[in-house]
Amino acid sequence: MFGRKRPEQSFEELLHRQENRVYRTALAILGNVQDAEDQTQETFLRYLEKRPVFESPEHEKAWLLTVTRNGCISRLRSKQRQNLHLEVDIPTPGPEEREELEELFALPPEDREVLHLFYYEGYSTREIAKITGVREGTVRSRLSRARGKLKALLEVEA
């Protein structure tokens, strides 16, 4: 990746570094554990097919998240699902956190996506715009809208 190593060792290291991040991103977009696991596998299979050379750790992360996002969007389109439901087997420590996840998964996929990339992955709105292929202003609008929807959902529950 960032130096000369055996391809098998490089892939194992990449998988170890990025698997959790790719899975969490897929889960945030898809809202379904099984689909997120499938998409995670597909992302790493895509890596094995393409064998991209990364300029830096950030380039590696951005490439994997872009492939993950694109795969998730394709998966959502192919299933033509409007409403995603939270599956009960998502591992959460307690009922309060499960309720918060249910509220999060009640949001549309594009809202969950920007929330995840901004708050969990630490990307700026400019970086999210590059990953998602939309304008930076659109990202800011989606973030604002998603925060408002999430706040309203959480207030209704309180």
C-alpha positions in Angstrom: 0.0 0.0 0.0 2.3 2.7 1.3 5.5 0.7 0.7 6.5 -2.7 -0.7 4.9 -5.6 1.1 3.5 -9.0 0.1 0.0 -8.4 -1.5 -1.6 -10.9 1.0 0.0 -9.1 4.0 -1.1 -5.7 2.6 -4.7 -6.8 2.1 -4.8 -8.3 5.6 -3.5 -5.0 7.1 -6.0 -3.0 5.1 -8.8 -5.2 6.2 -7.7 -4.9 9.8 -7.4 -1.1 9.6 -10.6 -0.3 7.7 -13.2 -3.1 8.1 -15.0 -1.6 11.0 -15.1 1.9 9.4 -16.5 0.4 6.1 -19.1 -1.7 8.0 -20.3 1.3 10.1 -20.6 3.4 7.0 -22.6 0.8 5.2 -24.8 0.3 8.3 -25.4 4.0 8.6 -26.6 4.2 5.0 -28.5 0.9 4.7 -29.9 0.5 8.2 -29.7 -3.2 7.9 -27.1 -5.5 9.5 -27.2 -8.2 6.8 -27.0 -5.7 3.9 -24.2 -3.8 5.7 -22.2 -7.0 6.1 -22.8 -7.9 2.4 -21.7 -4.4 1.3 -18.6 -4.6 3.5 -17.6 -7.8 1.7 -18.3 -6.3 -1.7 -16.2 -3.3 -0.9 -13.2 -5.4 -0.1 -13.8 -7.6 -3.1 -13.8 -4.5 -5.2 -10.4 -3.6 -3.7 -9.0 -7.0 -4.6 -10.3 -6.6 -8.2 -8.9 -3.1 -8.7 -5.8 -3.1 -6.5 -5.6 0.7 -6.3 -2.4 2.4 -5.2 -3.1 4.9 -2.4 -1.1 8.1 -2.0 -1.8 8.3 1.7 -3.9 6.8 4.5 -6.5 9.5 3.8 -6.7 8.5 0.2 -7.2 4.9 1.2 -10.0 5.8 3.6 -11.7 8.0 1.1 -11.5 5.4 -1.7 -13.0 2.7 0.5 -15.8 5.0 1.8 -16.6 6.1 -1.7 -16.8 2.5 -3.0 -18.9 1.6 0.1 -21.3 4.6 -0.5 -21.7 3.8 -4.2 -22.4 0.2 -3.4 -25.0 1.1 -0.8 -26.8 3.5 -3.1 -26.9 0.8 -5.8 -28.2 -1.7 -3.3 -30.9 0.7 -2.1 -32.0 1.5 -5.7 -32.1 -2.2 -6.7 -34.3 -3.0 -3.8 -36.4 0.1 -4.4 -37.0 0.5 -0.7 -38.6 3.6 0.7 -38.7 2.8 4.4 -35.8 1.1 6.1 -36.5 -0.7 9.3 -34.1 -1.3 12.2 -33.4 -4.9 12.7 -33.5 -6.1 16.3 -30.2 -7.9 16.1 -28.0 -4.8 15.8 -25.7 -5.0 18.8 -26.4 -2.3 21.3 -25.6 -2.4 24.9 -29.0 -1.2 26.2 -32.6 -0.2 25.4 -31.9 3.6 25.5 -29.2 3.3 22.8 -31.5 1.0 20.8 -34.2 3.7 20.8 -31.7 6.3 19.7 -30.6 4.0 16.8 -34.2 3.5 15.8 -34.7 7.3 15.6 -31.5 7.5 13.5 -32.6 4.8 11.1 -36.0 6.5 10.7 -34.1 9.2 8.8 -33.7 8.9 5.0 -30.4 7.2 3.8 -28.9 10.5 2.5 -29.4 12.1 5.9 -27.9 9.2 7.8 -25.0 9.2 5.4 -24.0 12.8 6.0 -24.5 12.5 9.7 -22.2 9.4 9.8 -19.5 10.9 7.6 -19.5 14.2 9.6 -19.8 13.0 13.2 -18.4 9.5 13.1 -15.7 9.7 10.4 -14.8 13.3 11.1 -15.0 14.6 7.5 -15.6 18.2 6.7 -18.5 19.3 4.5 -16.1 19.8 1.7 -14.7 16.3 2.0 -18.2 14.8 2.2 -19.1 16.7 -0.9 -16.3 15.0 -2.8 -17.2 11.6 -1.4 -20.9 11.9 -2.2 -20.5 13.8 -5.5 -22.9 16.6 -4.4 -22.2 20.3 -3.8 -20.9 21.4 -0.5 -24.0 23.6 0.0 -26.1 20.5 -0.5 -24.1 18.6 2.2 -24.6 21.5 4.6 -28.3 21.5 3.8 -28.6 17.8 4.4 -26.7 18.0 7.7 -29.0 20.8 8.9 -32.1 19.0 7.8 -30.9 15.7 9.3 -30.1 17.4 12.6 -33.5 19.0 12.7 -35.3 15.8 11.9 -33.3 13.9 14.5 -34.0 16.5 17.1 -37.7 16.5 16.4 -37.8 12.7 16.5 -35.9 12.6 19.8 -38.2 15.3 21.3 -41.3 13.4 20.4 -39.9 10.4 22.3 -39.0 12.4 25.4 
